[in-house]
Structure formats: structure tokens, C-alpha cells
Amino acid sequence: MAGQQEAANPAKLQNIQSSTGSTQADSKTEEQSLSEKRKTDSGAVVMHFPREQQTLPNHFYFTDFERHTAEIASFHLDRLLGFRRAMPVIGRTLNITTEIYEIADGELLKTFFVSPAGNLCFHGKCSYYCDTAHAVCGSPDTLEGSFAAFLPDKVLAARKAWRHPWRRSYHKRKKAQWEHDSDYCSLVKEIPPYDEGRRLLDLMDMAVFDFLTDHGRGFGKPFHDETSILAPLLQCCMIRQTTLSTLLRFHNGPIRLSTAMRQSMVKDPVAPVLWEPHLEALDRRISIVLQAVRDCVARENSSQQVVHSDKIDSKL
């Protein structure tokens, strides 16, 4: 009953404003945390395209559409894999008129218009893709979106960002070093913070996660498996023991990853979250990851060189 009440009475948006590359909304919710009730900020991604819309063949991974359903599904997948690295995300249906237009600031307000089809639209203010041709439109003013919790402000929770060693070039013609250097992992192993502790194994976890989600396209190509995303695992030939055990459990059953995802997402307010071929792709991609691990074991001639314990204080 509690879940039904929450779905019927979603958090009220308090503020919405345009920011670089996106539109942000603040919702005030009351959550029980350490016996204190606190305000929770959330970021919104709204629906541009239907669930079955695939990546266009001439689109680069860095020009693909943002998908609100991908945000939701990634959160559930992260929980099932036990990584606990994705911020909480939930789907929600919005009324553009009463929940966005009426509380929008001056600059964002100027971007609202009524389309030729009679739908209320807006596109926000940003450096790219914020124009009439890339507007977000309701039907006529009802819109699906995903809401994600933000990390606390850096003033409250200091942290440092590290450049991902296997970051793509985000260029139409240039390739990153890892794409043409077969011994790239040896270089990474000498660079802090990846030269000791758990950080390198964390990257292996994220490579698996990104591969399963079709990262860069965010569940955009269910019939194509982009194995270059597995470059960290393929080049370093290492994986965390618990991650391997989790993948084997979903591969062997009795519950496949696709089934676990359906069960996990079924109560989301905008369910069904994913197009069925994307769920089927998860099972197929787990098999590909496991085959990559087998190939590594054969190459190293030792499973102990490939499968590592979860100790975080050992030198890799």
C-alpha cells in the first residue's frame, strides 16, 4: 500500500531551470534517513523517443539520443549486479503545463511553444541540441521522464574525479591511445590510483556494466554488441571474483538477468521500462563477457592471473 500511495502522490516539483546540456528540476520529497527528514534534489531526463527507437545508423555514440528509460534500467541493473554505483532513478509522468511551465524561470520560459500538432513543447537553453528541432513535446502536455537523485554538493561531500583511462576520443576521426596500443593496460597499471588497491578492478566492473547497457547509446542497439566497450577487461585480462560469480549465476539460472530485470522494474511508474529486445540482449552479452574471461584464462594459462579476490589492499 505504501508503494501505491507514493505512486499516486509523486513528489511536487519546487523549481526547474535550464543548465548546461540539460534541464534540471528540484523536487521536495520527505525521506527517512538516519531518523531525519531532508530535501532531496533530483535531475530529470524526459522522453524524446519511444522505447523501440534505435540508434540511427549514421549517428556517433556521442551524438545519440538520451533515453529516460536507459537511466531507469541502468539503476536497476547496477543493483542486480551488486555494484551500487548508479544513483537512484525512477520514472514518472509529468504534466508540462502545471509542473514545468508554471514554475519555469524566465530564460526557460521563453523556449516553450505549441507545435503544429497542438502539443506543448520546450527545448531549454544549452550549447547544443537546444532548439525547436530538438524540442521535448508532450501529448498534448503529458510527458514521461526519469528522475535521479543528485550527489551531495562538494561542499558537503568532498570528492575527486579521475579521468577514465579507456575514455573515448569523442572525435569523428581520431582514436584514443587504447584503441591502437595493444600493451596499453601495462601503462595504466603504473599510473596512480590504478597501480594499487581496488581501482583497476573497479574499472573492470564498469566495463562489464557499460557493455551490458550498450553504453554511449544507452540501450540504443539491442541487436549489436559493441565489444570495444570491453577493452579494459580484454586488454588487462582481469575480473573481480564476485563479479564473475554474479555473471555466472545469471547465466546459469535459474533466474536469467533478463528475468531479474523485468521483475525489478515492473513496479516503476512508467513500466514497462525497456523494449523486450534490450532485455534479451542482456542475456546474450553476459555470454560474451564470460567467453572473454575464458579466452583470458586460456591466454594467461592460469585462472588465478585473471580472477582476483575482493581484497582492496593488495598490489595488482
C-alpha positions as CSV (number, residue, x, y, z in Angstrom):
1,M,0.0,0.0,0.0
2,A,2.8,2.4,0.8
3,G,4.3,2.0,-2.7
4,Q,0.8,2.6,-4.3
5,Q,0.4,5.7,-2.3
6,E,3.8,7.0,-3.3
7,A,3.0,6.4,-7.0
8,A,-0.4,8.2,-6.7
9,N,1.2,11.2,-5.0
10,P,4.6,11.9,-6.6
11,A,6.9,14.5,-5.2
12,K,5.9,18.0,-6.2
13,L,8.5,19.9,-8.3
14,Q,9.6,23.0,-6.5
15,N,11.9,24.5,-9.1
16,I,13.0,23.9,-12.7
17,Q,15.8,25.7,-14.5
18,S,17.9,25.3,-17.6
19,S,21.5,24.3,-17.2
20,T,24.4,23.4,-19.5
21,G,23.4,20.5,-21.6
22,S,20.2,19.7,-19.7
23,T,17.1,20.9,-17.8
24,Q,17.2,20.3,-14.1
25,A,14.2,20.0,-11.8
26,D,14.2,20.1,-8.0
27,S,11.6,18.0,-6.2
28,K,11.0,18.2,-2.5
29,T,10.4,14.8,-1.0
30,E,10.4,13.6,2.5
31,E,12.6,10.5,3.0
32,Q,13.5,8.8,6.3
33,S,17.3,8.8,6.5
34,L,19.1,8.4,9.8
35,S,15.9,9.5,11.5
36,E,16.0,12.8,9.8
37,K,13.7,14.2,7.1
38,R,15.6,16.0,4.4
39,K,15.2,17.7,1.0
40,T,16.3,15.6,-2.0
41,D,17.3,17.1,-5.2
42,S,16.7,15.2,-8.4
43,G,17.7,15.6,-12.1
44,A,15.2,14.8,-14.8
45,V,15.6,13.2,-18.2
46,V,12.5,13.5,-20.3
47,M,11.2,11.3,-23.2
48,H,12.2,12.3,-26.7
49,F,11.5,9.0,-28.4
50,P,9.5,5.8,-28.0
51,R,11.2,2.7,-26.4
52,E,11.7,0.9,-29.7
53,Q,13.6,3.8,-31.2
54,Q,17.1,2.5,-32.1
55,T,20.3,4.5,-32.7
56,L,20.3,5.9,-36.2
57,P,23.0,4.2,-38.3
58,N,24.8,7.4,-39.1
59,H,24.9,8.6,-35.5
60,F,28.2,8.5,-33.5
61,Y,27.9,7.2,-29.9
62,F,28.4,10.8,-28.7
63,T,25.5,12.2,-30.7
64,D,22.9,9.6,-29.8
65,F,19.7,10.4,-28.1
66,E,19.3,10.5,-24.3
67,R,16.8,7.9,-23.2
68,H,14.9,8.3,-19.9
69,T,14.3,4.6,-19.9
70,A,18.0,3.9,-20.0
71,E,18.5,5.9,-16.9
72,I,15.9,3.9,-15.1
73,A,17.1,0.5,-16.4
74,S,20.7,1.2,-15.6
75,F,19.9,1.9,-11.9
76,H,18.1,-1.5,-11.7
77,L,20.9,-3.3,-13.5
78,D,23.5,-1.7,-11.2
79,R,21.6,-3.0,-8.1
80,L,21.2,-6.5,-9.5
81,L,25.0,-6.7,-10.3
82,G,25.8,-5.5,-6.8
83,F,28.0,-2.6,-8.0
84,R,26.0,0.1,-6.2
85,R,27.4,2.9,-8.3
86,A,24.3,4.3,-10.0
87,M,22.3,7.0,-8.4
88,P,18.6,6.1,-7.6
89,V,16.3,6.7,-10.6
90,I,12.6,6.4,-11.0
91,G,10.2,7.1,-13.9
92,R,7.3,9.5,-13.7
93,T,4.6,11.0,-15.8
94,L,4.6,14.8,-15.8
95,N,2.1,17.5,-16.7
96,I,4.1,20.1,-18.6
97,T,1.6,22.8,-18.1
98,T,1.2,22.6,-14.3
99,E,4.5,21.0,-13.3
100,I,7.1,22.7,-15.6
101,Y,5.6,25.7,-17.4
102,E,4.1,27.3,-14.4
103,I,7.3,27.2,-12.3
104,A,9.9,27.7,-15.1
105,D,12.3,30.6,-14.8
106,G,12.4,33.4,-17.4
107,E,15.0,32.0,-19.8
108,L,13.5,28.5,-19.9
109,L,10.0,30.0,-20.2
110,K,11.0,31.7,-23.5
111,T,11.6,28.3,-25.1
112,F,8.0,27.0,-24.7
113,F,5.8,26.8,-27.8
114,V,2.8,24.9,-29.2
115,S,3.7,22.6,-32.0
116,P,1.7,22.3,-35.3
117,A,0.2,19.2,-33.8
118,G,-1.1,21.2,-30.9
119,N,1.3,19.7,-28.3
120,L,3.1,21.8,-25.7
121,C,6.9,21.8,-26.2
122,F,10.1,23.3,-24.8
123,H,13.8,22.9,-25.5
124,G,15.6,24.6,-22.7
125,K,18.8,26.7,-23.0
126,C,22.2,25.0,-23.7
127,S,25.1,24.9,-26.0
128,Y,23.9,22.1,-28.3
129,Y,20.6,20.4,-29.2
130,C,18.5,23.1,-27.5
131,D,16.4,24.3,-30.4
132,T,13.0,23.9,-31.9
133,A,14.1,20.9,-34.0
134,H,15.2,19.0,-30.8
135,A,12.4,20.1,-28.5
136,V,10.6,17.9,-26.0
137,C,6.9,17.7,-26.6
138,G,4.0,16.5,-24.6
139,S,0.9,14.7,-25.7
140,P,-0.6,17.2,-25.6
141,D,1.0,18.3,-22.4
142,T,1.7,14.9,-20.7
143,L,5.3,13.7,-20.7
144,E,7.2,10.7,-19.4
145,G,10.5,11.3,-17.6
146,S,13.1,9.9,-15.3
147,F,14.2,11.5,-12.0
148,A,17.6,10.8,-10.5
149,A,19.0,11.8,-7.1
150,F,22.0,14.1,-7.2
151,L,25.2,13.5,-5.3
152,P,25.5,15.9,-2.3
153,D,27.2,19.2,-3.0
154,K,31.0,19.0,-3.0
155,V,31.0,21.3,0.0
156,L,29.2,18.6,1.9
157,A,30.9,15.6,0.4
158,A,34.4,16.3,-1.0
159,R,35.5,14.1,-3.8
160,K,37.9,13.9,-6.7
161,A,37.2,12.9,-10.3
162,W,39.6,10.7,-12.2
163,R,39.9,10.7,-16.0
164,H,38.9,7.2,-17.2
165,P,42.0,5.6,-18.8
166,W,39.8,4.0,-21.5
167,R,37.9,7.2,-22.3
168,R,37.0,7.5,-26.0
169,S,38.3,10.4,-28.1
170,Y,34.8,11.8,-28.8
171,H,36.2,12.8,-32.2
172,K,34.9,11.8,-35.7
173,R,38.4,10.7,-36.9
174,K,40.9,10.5,-34.1
175,K,41.2,7.3,-32.0
176,A,42.2,7.1,-28.3
177,Q,45.5,5.5,-27.4
178,W,43.9,2.4,-26.0
179,E,42.4,1.7,-29.5
180,H,45.7,1.2,-31.2
181,D,48.1,0.2,-28.3
182,S,47.9,-3.5,-27.5
183,D,50.0,-3.1,-24.4
184,Y,48.0,-0.1,-23.0
185,C,47.0,-1.9,-19.8
186,S,50.6,-2.2,-18.7
187,L,50.8,1.6,-18.9
188,V,47.7,2.1,-16.9
189,K,48.9,-0.3,-14.1
190,E,51.8,2.1,-13.5
191,I,49.6,5.2,-13.0
192,P,48.0,6.1,-9.7
193,P,45.4,5.4,-8.5
194,Y,45.3,2.2,-10.7
195,D,48.7,1.0,-9.6
196,E,47.4,-0.5,-6.4
197,G,44.2,-1.3,-4.4
198,R,40.8,-1.8,-5.9
199,R,40.6,0.9,-8.6
200,L,41.6,-1.2,-11.6
201,L,39.2,-3.9,-10.7
202,D,36.5,-1.2,-10.3
203,L,37.2,-0.3,-13.9
204,M,36.7,-3.9,-15.0
205,D,33.3,-3.8,-13.3
206,M,32.3,-0.7,-15.1
207,A,33.4,-2.1,-18.4
208,V,31.1,-5.1,-17.9
209,F,28.3,-2.7,-16.8
210,D,28.8,-0.4,-19.8
211,F,28.9,-3.3,-22.2
212,L,25.6,-4.7,-20.9
213,T,23.9,-1.3,-21.2
214,D,25.2,-0.6,-24.7
215,H,27.0,2.4,-23.1
216,G,27.3,5.5,-25.2
217,R,24.0,4.7,-26.7
218,G,22.1,3.8,-23.5
219,F,20.1,0.8,-24.7
220,G,20.1,2.0,-28.3
221,K,21.3,-1.0,-30.3
222,P,19.7,-4.2,-29.0
223,F,20.9,-6.3,-32.0
224,H,24.5,-5.1,-32.0
225,D,27.1,-5.9,-29.3
226,E,29.9,-3.2,-29.1
227,T,32.8,-5.4,-27.9
228,S,35.2,-2.4,-27.9
229,I,33.5,-1.4,-24.6
230,L,35.1,-4.5,-23.0
231,A,38.6,-3.2,-23.9
232,P,39.7,-2.8,-20.2
233,L,38.8,-6.5,-19.5
234,L,40.2,-7.7,-22.8
235,Q,43.5,-5.9,-22.5
236,C,44.1,-6.4,-18.8
237,C,42.6,-9.9,-18.6
238,M,41.3,-9.5,-15.1
239,I,38.0,-9.5,-13.3
240,R,36.7,-9.5,-9.7
241,Q,35.7,-12.8,-8.3
242,T,32.4,-11.6,-7.0
243,T,31.6,-10.0,-10.4
244,L,32.4,-13.3,-12.2
245,S,30.2,-15.2,-9.7
246,T,27.3,-12.9,-10.3
247,L,27.6,-13.2,-14.1
248,L,27.7,-17.0,-13.8
249,R,24.7,-17.0,-11.6
250,F,22.6,-15.0,-14.1
251,H,24.0,-17.1,-17.0
252,N,23.3,-20.5,-15.5
253,G,20.0,-19.6,-13.8
254,P,17.5,-20.5,-12.6
255,I,16.8,-16.8,-13.0
256,R,18.4,-15.1,-16.1
257,L,19.4,-11.5,-16.0
258,S,16.6,-10.5,-18.3
259,T,14.0,-12.1,-16.0
260,A,15.5,-10.4,-12.9
261,M,15.4,-7.0,-14.7
262,R,11.7,-7.5,-15.6
263,Q,10.9,-8.3,-12.0
264,S,12.9,-5.4,-10.7
265,M,11.4,-2.8,-13.0
266,V,7.8,-4.0,-13.0
267,K,6.7,-1.6,-10.3
268,D,8.3,1.5,-11.8
269,P,5.6,4.1,-12.6
270,V,6.4,4.1,-16.3
271,A,6.7,0.3,-16.7
272,P,7.4,-1.5,-19.0
273,V,10.7,0.3,-19.0
274,L,12.7,-1.4,-21.7
275,W,11.8,-2.7,-25.1
276,E,11.9,-6.5,-25.0
277,P,14.9,-6.9,-27.4
278,H,17.1,-4.9,-24.9
279,L,16.3,-7.4,-22.2
280,E,17.2,-10.3,-24.5
281,A,20.5,-8.6,-25.3
282,L,21.5,-8.6,-21.6
283,D,21.5,-12.4,-21.6
284,R,23.4,-12.6,-24.9
285,R,26.0,-10.1,-23.6
286,I,26.6,-11.9,-20.4
287,S,27.6,-14.9,-22.5
288,I,30.1,-12.7,-24.5
289,V,31.7,-11.4,-21.2
290,L,32.1,-14.9,-19.9
291,Q,33.7,-16.1,-23.2
292,A,36.1,-13.1,-22.9
293,V,37.1,-14.4,-19.4
294,R,37.6,-17.9,-20.8
295,D,39.8,-16.5,-23.5
296,C,41.8,-14.6,-20.9
297,V,42.3,-17.7,-18.8
298,A,43.5,-19.6,-21.9
299,R,45.9,-16.8,-22.8
300,E,47.3,-16.5,-19.3
301,N,47.2,-20.3,-18.8
302,S,46.0,-19.6,-15.3
303,S,42.7,-18.6,-13.8
304,Q,44.5,-17.1,-10.8
305,Q,46.1,-14.5,-13.0
306,V,42.6,-13.5,-14.3
307,V,40.2,-13.9,-11.4
308,H,41.1,-11.7,-8.5
309,S,39.8,-11.6,-4.9
310,D,38.0,-8.6,-3.5
311,K,40.9,-7.6,-1.3
312,I,41.5,-3.9,-1.8
313,D,44.9,-3.6,-0.1
314,S,46.8,-5.9,-2.4
315,K,49.2,-4.7,-5.1
316,L,47.8,-5.6,-8.5
